[in-house]
Amino acid sequence: MSIEISAKSITPIRKNYGHIEARFGDKKPASRYQEAVYDVQPTTNFHYRPLWDKDFELYDTSRTAIVMEDWYSFADPRQYYYGTYTIARSKQQEVAEHNYAFVDKRDLMDTIPEETKQAMRDILIPLRHVEWGANMNNCDITDKGYGSTICTVTMFNAMDRLGMAQYISRIGLLVDGNETTTLDAAKKDWMEAPEWQGLRHAVEDMFVLTDWFELMIAQNFVLDGLIFPLFFDRFERKLSAEGGATIAMLTEFMTEWYAETARWTNALAKVTAKESDANSQLLSEWVNKWTDRLVEAIEPVAIKAFGSEGADQLAEVKQELLARLGKQGLSV
């Protein structure tokens, strides 16, 4: 007896969800990224304004002076949605956990010269408070921002910053055999040491910015564009040359993270500036304003980190940042 099985092709009635089809058409299926982040944010049928902020709708384009015809013009070049983001970070965390376990198991912290170890305590460990502030700021941007393609990346960014604050805290614990001596000293420096007060003042001023896109510029463009190249690249290379190569193993995630993050900040700056001359001018004003403020705030820490070369190192990082943003259409 023979059995014949025939194959039949079933053509779907439609290839995309309605809101995706309205934006991208129905010629080909949307990507997972497009389905996850485009037009997810509600735009109609709000019952009341937020009781805590009655001047605005729950999602309101007027919360920023930036004007966009389509707030979904921006697309994350990494194509991160929840699935791809968590998979990528999970792989990176496996590497980080292996590095921390290796350093702990082999007692590699004990091989670092005490002078180099103290430089790490003085400069890198207080940065955990900067990362906590970055977490707060990106949560605020996500809360007030408009367009789920933008708010998605800022929420991922917020979680990354919390993770990096924890990584830095773990470095402090490794130095002291799980005692909190270094962490307590770093907090005291952040709160009281003269060289940190300008930066702490700037971070706290960011907490009360009302325009969420200005906060985006201050935190994710300018502050990150100065802190990461200066301290997690240049200063770490200095520590490595002084016998602290182990430290680079523990901050590898930070270095990779900044290179990855610069991709979406570049894309956001380019799309927003290209929208109108008014946007480009406003973005440029914010970049110049916060670059001047933060360079002045960071300079005492840079001098403590690099000695007489600190101001020059910071000036070079500033020029690299402005050159990068200038390529995106900003007048800086």
Buried (B, 14 or more C-beta within 10 A) or exposed (E): EEEEEEEEEEEEEEBBBEEBBEBBEEEEBBEEBBBBBBBBBEEEEEEEEEEEEEEEBEBBBEBBEBBBEEBBBBBBEBBBBEEBBBEBBEEBBEEBEEBBEEBBEEEBBEEBEEEBBEBBBBBBBBBBBBBBBBBBBBBBBBEBBBBBBBBBBBBBBBBBBBBBBEBBBBBBBBBBEEEEEBBEBBBEBBEEBEBBBBBBEBBEEBEEBEBBBBBBBBBBBBBBBBBBBBBBBBBBEBBBEBBBBBBBBBBBBBBEBBEBBBEBBBBBBBBBBEBBEEBBEBBBBBBBBBBEBBBEBBBBBBBBBBEEBBBEBBEBBBEBBBEBBBEBBBEB
